[in-house]
């Protein structure tokens, strides 16, 4: 191969490498965009009221907040744009499903979702109910107040007059 052909071959190889790097960069950008989109919570409802130039959004009627492995349903939710905090009221039901198919359900009357900590706190006049259904068995617990970590189904805490029962898998 002479010097001119060698230079052309090198230039073509560099162009191919640049194209591969460009394509790889575009794929990474698309993946990053999809990942950030997937981590955003979505709220649906029958009605929406915006206040203070959309600083406060009030959702009412069959309200559902959905994000990846969990869903929170309520009669009403209020989202403050500046903080991202969502407060829910009226028949609040949170459901989390793990990658293994294990399920946690939390019932209460009031709830607050803190996006910075990824925690949903739940409480009410009546006790909060937590139901677990997984490969290790079934459990139901009650307490005055509770919280659930939304990124890992199965992590929850109850406080105040806690009671419950556990049925290990295979014992029925």
Secondary structure as GFF3:
##gff-version 3
##sequence-region A 1 172
A	DSSP	alpha_helix	3	39	.	.	.	ID=ss1
A	DSSP	beta_strand	42	44	.	.	.	ID=ss2
A	DSSP	beta_strand	47	51	.	.	.	ID=ss3
A	DSSP	beta_strand	56	67	.	.	.	ID=ss4
A	DSSP	beta_strand	70	80	.	.	.	ID=ss5
A	DSSP	beta_strand	86	97	.	.	.	ID=ss6
A	DSSP	beta_strand	103	114	.	.	.	ID=ss7
A	DSSP	beta_strand	119	134	.	.	.	ID=ss8
A	DSSP	beta_strand	137	149	.	.	.	ID=ss9
A	DSSP	beta_strand	156	159	.	.	.	ID=ss10
A	DSSP	beta_strand	163	168	.	.	.	ID=ss11
###
